[in-house]
């Protein structure tokens, strides 16, 4: 048990720290370069109420910066906190339980839904609009004013925040802790080491519990994407987004890509489909890692350029929204590109190993970089290895082949245990990393 003491301590500290990062994220962040309107909308209060709380006329030009108005950001932050908490001047506009929304009627339904992590169809219906309405048109032109939009957003956000998705943060550590224990101990003294039924059983639990039962969010992909959305101004709570990315990164660092291989619900669904005894000849052909990683990296660069408006001229455009397979777990498939991409990835999974993870997922790319620093992972005992190539043949990617050849940046390893199961000399070992292979 000695090797697991650091893991147990890390898990306990991680679980203990999560509530504090959540509470800290609710504090309003205000800078002198923001306009009064930006501060109000970004923190879910009415600009007129904020102006009044600061002793200003409600008709004041709210497009001027705080610096131009001679306002101290700390004082403005205190006024925002008072409005959010139902203090003086808050009135009926104060959001319940500190929920923050950006009720800008100049945005479209699609922008509002993406910015607030809401179902676009649910938002359209709650606004009393036809489901066939153009979701790229500013809602102001659809006859929706700021007050109505804000009320609807607050209602939908309150319902969304009441979901059980937060339980994932508490359930992932024990799930991945079991996975790590099994990978390290599953082959010790067994006639049939690493039985695939255990791994596939965990995959089924991950799909059902972390996917369909607890919903699409949070998930590793959004952990990375939301950091850039916050930087682009879609969210105000950059600190909490960085904390979420840190959480997923830690899970990836403890065990080699463990969160992707064992804890990601869509990755687990791809794994289950790939494990079906179908199209075996096609499965022998592996996608070249150089090209799959080039595509995945290129999409990530395009995402960054697009979200800041450097490509496309539409700041806030998130290309991953159009191919987000996690929408499956919320049954949010109204956007045809999402429905088509989900169907394509699931069908491809019958012959190609984790196609979304290989070709698209930005966190998959990030965790591939983190593999170099993971505490536990695959090691090759060179003294025992006979270069029989069994591990490379059974590996669904080019990960084992890359490790055998000593590549510095081999293909992703999802800790699936296939190579551990077939090695005749027990030269493939899952344990603490000591550098090298």
Number of C-alpha atoms within 10 A of each C-alpha: 5 6 9 12 10 11 17 14 10 15 18 12 11 16 14 12 11 15 10 10 16 15 10 12 16 18 17 22 17 24 15 18 13 17 21 27 22 20 28 26 18 23 29 26 26 25 20 18 22 25 22 17 21 17 9 13 13 15 10 14 13 19 11 15 19 21 15 11 15 9 14 13 18 14 12 24 18 16 23 29 20 17 27 24 15 18 14 10 17 22 12 9 17 24 23 16 11 18 18 26 24 26 25 20 21 16 19 19 24 21 20 26 19 18 19 19 13 18 21 22 21 13 20 20 11 15 19 9 15 10 14 8 11 13 18 11 15 19 24 15 12 14 11 17 15 16 13 14 22 24 17 17 24 22 15 19 18 17 10 15 11 10 12 12 18 14 12 18 16 14 14 20 21 12 16 21 19 14 24 24 14 17 25 18 15 20 19 12 8 10 7 12 16 23 14 14 9 13 21 18 11 18 24 18 16 23 22 17 15 26 28 16 14 19 23 22 21 18 25 25 23 23 22 22 20 22 21 22 23 19 16 18 17 23 20 24 21 20 16 19 25 17 17 24 22 14 17 23 21 19 24 27 21 24 29 29 29 28 29 26 26 26 28 22 28 28 28 26 21 25 25 19 20 24 16 12 9 12 12 13 8 11 17 15 12 14 17 11 18 11 12 17 20 13 15 21 19 14 18 21 12 16 21 21 17 19 23 20 15 12 14 12 12 12 16 22 22 21 15 18 16 14 20 22 26 26 22 18 20 16 13 19 21 13 15 11 14 21 19 14 17 21 14 14 20 21 15 17 23 23 23 25 22 26 23 25 24 22 22 21 24 25 23 28 20 17 26 22 14 17 24 18 17 22 17 23 27 23 19 17 14 12 8 12 16 13 11 11 14 18 23 20 16 17 21 23 26 20 20 26 18 18 20 18 10 12 13 11 13 22 22 24 24 24 24 20 24 19 25 25 20 18 19 15 13 15 19 22 19 24 19 16 18 10 10 11 19
